[in-house]
Amino acid sequence: MKKTLLLSLSLASSLLNAEDNGFFISAGYQIGEAAQMVKNTGELKKLSDTYENLSNLLTNFNNLNKAVTNASSPSEINAAIDNLKANTQGLTGEKTNSPAYQAVYLAINAAVGLWNVIGYAIMCGNGNGTGSGPGSVVFNNQPGSGTTSITCNRYESTGPGKSMSIQEFEKLNKAYQAIQQALKAQHGFPVLDQKGTEVTVTYTYECKQTADINGGVNQFCNKNGNSNGVTSSNQNHKETQSFEFTNTAQNLLEQASAIMNVLNTQCPLVRSTHNENTSGNGSPWNINTSGNACQIFSAEFSAVTSMIKNAQEIVAQAQSLNNPQNNQNAPQDFNPYTSADRAFAQNMLNHAQAQAKMLELANQIKTNLSAIPQHFTKDYLAACRNGGGTLPDAGVTNNTWGAGCAYVEETITALNNSLVHFGTQAEQIKQSELLARTIFDFKGSLKDLNSTYNSITTTASNTPNSPFLKNLISQSTNPNNPGGLQAVYQVNQSAYSQLLSATQELGHNPFRRFGLISSQTNNGAMNGIGVQIGYKQFFGEKRKWGARYYGFFDYNHAYIKSSFFNSASDVFTYGVGTDVLYNFINDKATKNNKISFGVFGGIALAGTSWLNSQYVNLATFNNFYSAKMNVANFQFLFNLGLRMNLAKNKKKASDHAAQHGVELGVKIPTINTNYYSLLGTQLEYRRLYSVYLNYVFAY
């Protein structure tokens, strides 16, 4: 019995091979590279330029044609004049819905708010660098730290880039008080077409003498009298000054400009948060910059200064609108081709240009504000602590310091709302300006209109494969029209609509923006998984040669960057293949197993599908020009690599051995996927190669 068992085991061992004929399954990870190839985008770029040119020509033509038609109609001219009058009222005679008023208000509030944010930390004094100060000056109604005053007590040298001198601080204080008290007394300022009202501005400061150096602070405090319209009185070291101020946008902007001029020219130091006798940096405002105020707040100073300049230009344009105008209406028998009386058109043009400029400047002030870092605007300039005074007439409180507290956030919202409210009028103003220019040079406008018509017809007729453009525009004659106005032009709205649709579709095409590309290839990484299921068999007594036949499925994800677009693709490859197997080491015995090691090589016939992230943009342009889209194609692959196989002992002589293996191989596809083709432009993809590591189980 024991001999029989030993004989059976010996026989089973002798029959054990590292590999048996049979079925197998393998799966593993793949990593490789994909390519994206683009060729011949010239025709597509040419088509893009043609459509864009046609669209621009038609826009100009429609505007010119409308202006020429309206220029011969007194009723249309007078309607445009009435609209301009209404717009003038809307811009200069209103507050809430006027972009001009709100933009000016924002510039003023930004200047006041900026000083409220930083004023408490500005170093100022009357020193001469001796190390022992002559005293201090306390300016009341200023946003000090937890108080309503700022004390100038620095004894070191003053001047640009150092501590601010008391004389310079006085200039800033006077401007600041004028704005604060005027806004507080009258709850804002009048609309832009009204004269302002007088406001008496009164403020005090206190001189505290500690040493007689260069006349001490008395040199400053005793200079009272009637200088520059300021009346001073001195009592108990307290100086009270007053002056008359006319509350208008122009005057308020002058004071805001004075504040910024002092800051920009003096560039004072800011106090340290740890020691008031040393200079600090931008950390209290979350600004990672050291130096003087001009260095720390360079973006803020520049933005607010630009806002004020643009606001002053708005006021100047408003003043031109408010000047009395004569000859506003057109004569009833007006013929732009023959009439010499065009004075009314000059007034139209002046109004339209001024209104357009005001809207442009209002938008520019928004742009200026956006140059300030967002966190500074949100957390400081447009912020306010409880009790800090958020309304225009609130003035300075103990909580005003370190935050804007100048109605900035509310004014930003009001400006945005007013621009939206005035949106339709903006286009109306442009049309009125064009109408006025057309009246001035009517014969020249007719010439431009005819030239534009000829350009459109020539361009449309020379655009290939575009039958819908042939009847895009037409010309006829109406003998009943006045002299010089007999020519009548008409745009085919159906063809025009098709052009707009085609232009819109082409706008989605990712190649449209990048001009001529004769040939360009971009590569990107790809990775994924693969599965094979098949049958293998070996030949000959030594069983070193074999073959296998299998079906396979690979999934890979690729990401490719390029100058025209970045694309992500899911790549599926599926098919059948056959490999030749050869084992260098075959049936090498171990304690309980036999091992084989060899190579393989073969071919596969397959299909490849690309699901690309740009599919929607590429496929959209397919109504007027037939773009070819092929997301799948036939594929021919080479497959080669190394393999190792291990077989466990058989339980019986007739059993198959359970076989486990590992393969390291590479797949090399050879055929490009012609993914997209339009007007000679070609976009192709190819999976260049995939290196894979598979686990194999066979039985």
C-alpha positions, 0 to 999 in steps of 0.5 A: 500500500505504501509503495503504491502511494509513493509510486502515484506521487512520483508519477504525478510529479513526473507528469507536472508541467509548469504550464498546461494547455487550457483556459486563462484569465489575466488582469492588471494595471496599464500606464502609457502615453497618448497623442493628439495631432492637429493639421491644416487649420487654415481654412477654418481660420479663414472661415472664422475671419470671414464670418466675423468680418461679415458680422461686424460689417452687418452690425455697422451697416444696420447702424448706419442704415438706421442713422441715415434713415432717421437723419431724414426724419425730423420726428426721429431726430426730435425723439432722439433729442428728447431721449438725450434730454431725459438722459441728462435729467437721469444723470444729473438730476437724480441721485438713486438711479444716476450712475454719475451721482453714485460714482462721484459719491463712491469716490468721495466716500472711498477717500474718507473711508481710507483715512478712517481705516489708516488715520489712527496709525499715522505718525505725526508731530512737530519735532526737529529730530532733537529727541525732545519734542516741543509738544503735541497738537490734538486734532478733534473730530478725527478717527483716533483709536477708540476716540474722536481725536488724533494726537500729533506728538512725534518729536523726530524729524518730519517730512516725506517718508517720515512722520507727517508734519503738523502743517501737512496734517492741518491741510488734511484735517481741513479737507476731512472736516469739510467733507464730514461736516458738509455731508452730515449737515445736508445728508449728502450733497446735491444732485449734479445739476444744482448749485450747492448750499453754504455750510459753516465748517468749524473744528478745533485742535489743542496745543500742548506746550512742553518745550520751546524748540523752534517756537514749539507748537505755538508757532503753529497755533498762534498763526491765527487770523484770516488766512485763506478764508479761515477764521481762527480764535485761540483760548486756553491753548485750544484753536477753533477755526471756521470757514464757509464751504459750498456743498457741491460734488465739485468742492467735495471732490477737491477736498477728497483730492486734497486728502489724497495729495497729502498722503501721496506726497508725505508718505508718512510712517505708521505706528507699530502695534507694539510701541507707538515710538517705533514705525510699524508695517501693514500687519494691522490690515493683513498686508504683508508689506513694510515701509511708509504708508505709500509703500504699504497702501500703494494699491489703495492710494493709487486706486482712490486717487484714480477714482477721484480724478475720474469723478472730477471728470464726471462732474466736468461733463455734467457741467457741460450738460447743464449749460443752456442749449439753443436750437435743440429741435430740427426744422420740420422741412429738414433734408440732411442731403441739402439743408445747411442748418445743422446747429441742432446736431452739434448740441445733440453730439455734445450731449451724447458724447458727454453722457457716454463719457459719464457712463464710461467714467462711472464704469471706470470708477468701479474698475479702479475700486477693483484694483484694491485687494478684495480683502481690504475692501471687504474687511476694512474700506467697506466695513464698519464696527457697531456704532462706527457711523455707516450713514453719510450724516453719522460723522466721527464716533469712538468706533470709526477708527480702523474701518471705513465707516463711510457708506462705501459698501452701500454706495458700491451697491447703489452704483451697481444698481444704477448702472443696471437701471441705466443699461438700456439708455446706454445703447440709446446714447450710442445711437443718438451720437451716431445719428448726430454724426450722420447729420453732420456729414450726411453725404459722407455717411451715404458713401460709407453706407454704400461702401459697406453694402458693397463689402458685404455683397463681395464677402458673402459671394466669395464665402464657399459653401454658403448658399444662405449668404447669397441673398443676405442684402439687397438694394432698390430705388424709391423715386418718391424719396427726397433727392439723394435719399432714393437708394433703399437697402434691405437685409434678408432677416432669414439669411442674417439669422442663419449667419448669426447662428453659424457664427455662434456655432463657430464660436464654440469651435476650439480651433477658431481662436488659434489661427494657422496650425499646419501640423502640431502634436501634443502628448499626454499621460494615460493610465488604466486597466486591462482584462484578457480571457483566452486559451493557450496550448504548447507544442512538442515534447519539451513544450517550450513553444506555444500559442494563445488566443484571447479576447481583451478589453482595455480602459484608459484615461488620458489628459492632453494639454495643448495651445488650442484646448486641453482635453480629457479622454476615456479610451476603450480598446476591445478585440481579439489577439493571438500571441506566440509563446516561448519559454527560456526556462521550462519546468524548473522544479522547486519543492512543490512547484514548477516554474517557467519563464519566457517571452511572448509576442503577437498581434491584435485586431480591435476597435478603439473608442474615444470619449473626449471632453471636447466632443460637445464643442466640436460636434455643435458646429454641424448645421451649416458645414458638415463636420465629420466626427469619428469617435471609434475606429479599427485598430491594429496592435502589437503585443509583446513582453515577458512572462513567468508561470508557476504550477502547483502539484497535481492531486491526480495524474489526470488533473490540471495544475492550477497555474499562476503567472505574471506578465510585463508587456507593452501594447503598441497601437498603430492606427490613428483615430480620425476624430474630427474633420472640417474644411481641411482641419483634422484632429486625430488621436492615438494611444501610442503605447501602454506598458502593463503588469498583469496577474494571470490565472490558468487552469 
